[in-house]
Amino acid sequence: MELSTSQRGGIPVIRVRGDVDHAAQVAFAEAARVALGSDGNRILFDLRDCPHMDSGGLSVLLSLLRRTGSVGFIGVISPCPDLLRIFEIVGLTSDPSFRVFSDVEAATQAG
């Protein structure tokens, strides 16, 4: 897995290339922690090049949702159909603080 971080409209964007599995869980969580800083409450994950996420990656997203609470959001950009289905199964897509975007521009405008 490769991670790169940028900013769009004041929101950190982490682009994920490769699988987010148990081996990558710590790096995934640390990148999010650093990107959010001590007071951040919005973050975007560009998943267009992420074909797989296991329970390790999902646990990071769930922890981030608890952290951002109702004042912020976690956004995913361009998840593949398999990832979107996993997000639906575990209930992430029914949480108003978890948002799915088709592209970076749509995500930035929603911020």
C-alpha positions as CSV (number, residue, x, y, z in Angstrom):
1,M,0.0,0.0,0.0
2,E,1.2,3.5,-0.8
3,L,-0.3,6.6,0.8
4,S,0.1,10.2,-0.3
5,T,-1.5,13.2,1.5
6,S,-2.6,16.5,0.1
7,Q,-5.1,19.2,0.9
8,R,-8.2,20.3,-1.0
9,G,-10.3,23.2,0.2
10,G,-8.8,22.9,3.7
11,I,-9.6,19.2,3.9
12,P,-6.9,16.6,4.1
13,V,-7.0,14.0,1.3
14,I,-5.2,10.7,1.6
15,R,-4.8,8.9,-1.7
16,V,-4.6,5.1,-1.2
17,R,-2.9,2.9,-3.7
18,G,-3.1,-0.8,-3.1
19,D,-4.8,-2.9,-0.5
20,V,-5.6,-1.8,3.0
21,D,-5.1,-5.0,5.0
22,H,-3.9,-5.9,8.5
23,A,-0.3,-5.4,7.4
24,A,-1.1,-1.8,6.3
25,Q,-3.5,-0.9,9.1
26,V,-1.0,0.9,11.3
27,A,0.3,3.1,8.4
28,F,-3.2,3.8,7.3
29,A,-4.2,4.9,10.9
30,E,-1.1,6.9,11.4
31,A,-1.5,8.8,8.1
32,A,-5.1,9.7,9.1
33,R,-4.0,10.8,12.6
34,V,-1.3,13.0,11.2
35,A,-3.5,14.5,8.5
36,L,-6.3,15.3,11.0
37,G,-3.9,16.8,13.5
38,S,-5.2,17.6,17.0
39,D,-8.4,19.4,16.0
40,G,-9.4,18.2,12.5
41,N,-12.9,16.8,12.0
42,R,-13.0,16.2,8.2
43,I,-10.9,13.8,6.1
44,L,-11.2,12.4,2.6
45,F,-9.8,9.1,1.3
46,D,-9.2,8.8,-2.4
47,L,-9.8,5.1,-3.0
48,R,-9.8,4.9,-6.8
49,D,-6.7,2.8,-6.7
50,C,-7.6,0.7,-3.7
51,P,-9.1,-2.6,-4.7
52,H,-9.4,-4.2,-1.2
53,M,-9.9,-3.2,2.4
54,D,-10.2,-5.8,5.1
55,S,-11.3,-5.5,8.7
56,G,-8.1,-3.7,9.7
57,G,-8.9,-0.8,7.4
58,L,-12.5,-0.8,8.3
59,S,-11.6,-0.6,12.0
60,V,-9.6,2.5,11.2
61,L,-12.5,4.1,9.4
62,L,-14.9,3.3,12.3
63,S,-12.4,4.8,14.8
64,L,-12.2,7.9,12.7
65,L,-16.0,8.2,12.7
66,R,-16.0,8.1,16.5
67,R,-13.4,10.8,16.5
68,T,-15.0,13.2,14.1
69,G,-18.4,12.7,15.6
70,S,-21.4,14.7,14.4
71,V,-19.3,17.8,13.8
72,G,-17.3,16.4,10.9
73,F,-17.2,13.6,8.4
74,I,-15.2,10.9,6.8
75,G,-15.4,10.9,3.0
76,V,-14.4,8.2,0.5
77,I,-13.8,9.1,-3.1
78,S,-14.4,6.7,-6.0
79,P,-14.5,3.4,-4.1
80,C,-14.8,0.3,-6.3
81,P,-18.1,-1.6,-6.2
82,D,-16.6,-4.2,-3.9
83,L,-15.5,-1.6,-1.4
84,L,-18.8,0.2,-1.6
85,R,-20.6,-3.1,-0.9
86,I,-18.4,-3.7,2.2
87,F,-19.1,-0.2,3.4
88,E,-22.9,-0.9,3.0
89,I,-22.7,-4.3,4.7
90,V,-21.0,-2.9,7.8
91,G,-23.3,0.0,8.0
92,L,-20.9,2.8,7.2
93,T,-23.0,4.2,4.3
94,S,-26.0,4.6,6.6
95,D,-24.0,6.9,9.0
96,P,-24.5,10.6,8.0
97,S,-20.9,11.3,9.0
98,F,-19.7,8.8,6.4
99,R,-19.9,10.2,2.8
100,V,-19.2,8.7,-0.6
101,F,-18.2,10.9,-3.4
102,S,-17.7,10.2,-7.1
103,D,-14.6,12.4,-7.5
104,V,-12.3,14.9,-5.6
105,E,-14.2,17.9,-6.9
106,A,-17.5,16.7,-5.5
107,A,-15.9,15.9,-2.2
108,T,-14.3,19.3,-1.9
109,Q,-17.5,21.1,-2.8
110,A,-19.4,19.2,0.0
111,G,-16.8,20.2,2.6
